[in-house]
């Protein structure tokens, strides 16, 4: 019913004709309010397809012999007192109305099609093309000296933050396992691509990235001492294009000496393996030496710049009859961790380090900041930088959670009794 009114009305019929044509047998029960709503809908439809919505009103007012009042009365069938008007048979009127509606509507449709072509070409197509434009995928360079498996927690951390690999982010990996001397070349390669951000592990990789670019943001992970290494101005305000997480290696080295002495009270001659190429190691070595002097221990520092230096360091320890070992965290030692554990187990040497994996391989103690927490902090930094944050304004995250791992089986083989206070603090005890 409503559709008939709209078709008749927008086809150029007078309003009373459209009403008569559309209402038919419903006229007696139709209210003025409902008809007004239908008329408003008709005007909207007419404007939408380009017809003149008031053409029928002008025609009705100009041709009606009885004036506007009689015209509206006829359309609504509401006044019984109106004078009768002779009309053609209903069938003839309906045929003429239908033909008029068809012809006029056809003209409106042709006009509407023309408008659609013009408007669609100038407005709809650019909007559709803009809506289909894909978001930029950010490219993250990874400069990593450790085995690839060590990067997985960061990848998972970004996934937990909502990033979809291949859609939101992609990784450009540069693995330097067993080829640490290639790190500077790899860093230059990443900067040349260029990537949107570089993630590094270890001072060696971080310094290499810092020298390769002063503009690409760099997020370092588990940096021993970023201030002493010269990569940041301070932990609170890093400055430049770097930020990340620190392992507090200076404080940890001093704590390692104290902890090993607590487990092995007879300790007197301590060997410390360190890498002069690692910018965090010299201040860590000084802290370990200072802690040893307080405990009346002799320290034997042994340099390990490459994997090839390990054999000479092992021989020197045996010759000097050291009775304890501390090796400061470095990619060389982590990559050779199984070899380090085999050496101390074979030679019954109490040893401690910054790697909690060490006791699982047969070493005595591993004590370090929580790596999962550091990776989570690093992922948060990456997220903030990709969203527009300046790395210079993001404080370097310091560890708040630490992990203690003790191999009780190894302690018994060495004839050591681990103090109950340490056992209760341990996150895991291997028996």
Secondary structure, 3 states (H helix, E strand, C coil): CHHHHHHHHHCCCCHHHHHHHHHHHHHHHCCHHHHHHHHHHHHHHHHHHCCCCCHHHHHHHHHCCCHHHHHHHHHHCCCCCCCCCCCCCHHHHHHHHHHHHHHHHHHHHHHHHHHHHHHHHHHHHHHHHHHHCCCCCEEEEEEECCCHHHHHHHHHHHHHCCCCECCCEEEEEEECCCCHHHHHHHHHHHHHHCCCEEEEEHHHHHHHHHHHCCCCEEEEEEECCCCCCCCCCCCCCCCCCEEEEECCHHHHHHHHHHHHHHHCCCCCEEEEEECCCCCCHHHHHHHHHHHHHHCCCEEEEEECCCCCHHHHHHHHHHHHCCCEEEECCCHHHHHCHHHHHHHHHHCCCCEEECCCCCHHHCCCEEEEECHHHHHHHHHHHHHHHHCCCCHHHCCCEECCCEEEEEEHHHHHHCCCCCCHHHHHHCCEEEC
